[in-house]
Amino acid sequence: MKDRPPPTTVHLTEIAQKIKDKLAPIYGLKNILSASLILFSKLSDSDQKKAIYEALAEDIVDSAKADAKESKQNRGRKSPKAG
């Protein structure tokens, strides 16, 4: 029997996760990733960079929102006073 490589974990941006959740039950994750890579390779260098930037910007915005929410929650908590 052929040894399988260890599984890979990928954390998608929120918008990519929504797309995956919608399409994976229909087409399967392997097919979606394969088609995405083929389509991505057909983009010009500048369009590839733009797509990566947009994906990362979405992730950065999501992270900033989460950080702001956590910061706001932490401000509402009172820290214990040193005795």
C-alpha positions as CSV (number, residue, x, y, z in Angstrom):
1,M,0.0,0.0,0.0
2,K,1.3,3.4,-0.9
3,D,2.2,5.8,2.0
4,R,0.1,8.9,2.1
5,P,1.7,12.3,2.8
6,P,0.6,13.9,6.1
7,P,-2.5,16.1,5.7
8,T,-2.1,19.8,5.2
9,T,-4.1,22.4,7.1
10,V,-5.0,25.6,5.3
11,H,-6.6,28.6,7.0
12,L,-8.6,30.5,4.4
13,T,-9.6,34.1,4.6
14,E,-13.2,34.6,5.5
15,I,-14.4,35.4,2.0
16,A,-12.5,32.4,0.6
17,Q,-14.0,30.1,3.3
18,K,-17.5,31.2,2.3
19,I,-16.8,30.4,-1.3
20,K,-15.3,27.0,-0.4
21,D,-18.3,26.2,1.9
22,K,-20.7,26.9,-1.0
23,L,-18.8,25.1,-3.8
24,A,-17.0,22.1,-2.0
25,P,-20.2,20.1,-1.6
26,I,-20.9,20.4,-5.3
27,Y,-17.5,20.1,-6.9
28,G,-15.2,18.8,-4.2
29,L,-12.3,20.7,-2.6
30,K,-9.6,19.1,-4.7
31,N,-11.4,20.1,-7.9
32,I,-12.0,23.7,-6.7
33,L,-8.3,24.1,-5.8
34,S,-7.2,22.6,-9.1
35,A,-9.4,24.8,-11.1
36,S,-8.5,27.9,-9.0
37,L,-4.8,27.3,-9.6
38,I,-5.3,26.8,-13.3
39,L,-7.3,30.1,-13.5
40,F,-4.8,31.9,-11.4
41,S,-2.0,30.8,-13.6
42,K,-3.7,32.3,-16.6
43,L,-3.7,35.8,-15.0
44,S,-1.0,38.3,-15.9
45,D,1.7,38.9,-13.3
46,S,0.0,42.2,-12.2
47,D,-3.4,40.6,-12.0
48,Q,-1.9,37.7,-9.9
49,K,-0.4,40.3,-7.5
50,K,-3.7,42.2,-7.3
51,A,-5.6,39.0,-6.5
52,I,-3.1,38.1,-3.8
53,Y,-3.2,41.6,-2.4
54,E,-7.1,41.6,-2.3
55,A,-7.1,38.2,-0.5
56,L,-4.5,39.4,2.0
57,A,-6.2,42.7,2.5
58,E,-9.4,40.9,3.3
59,D,-7.5,38.8,5.9
60,I,-5.8,41.9,7.4
61,V,-9.2,43.7,7.7
62,D,-10.7,40.6,9.4
63,S,-7.7,40.4,11.8
64,A,-7.9,44.1,12.6
65,K,-11.7,43.8,13.3
66,A,-11.0,40.9,15.6
67,D,-8.2,42.8,17.4
68,A,-10.4,45.9,17.8
69,K,-13.3,43.8,19.2
70,E,-10.9,42.0,21.7
71,S,-9.4,45.3,22.7
72,K,-12.8,46.8,23.3
73,Q,-13.8,43.8,25.4
74,N,-10.6,44.0,27.4
75,R,-11.1,47.7,28.2
76,G,-14.4,46.8,29.8
77,R,-12.7,44.5,32.3
78,K,-11.1,45.8,35.4
79,S,-7.7,44.6,36.2
80,P,-7.0,43.5,39.8
81,K,-5.2,46.1,41.9
82,A,-1.9,45.1,43.4
83,G,-2.1,44.6,47.1
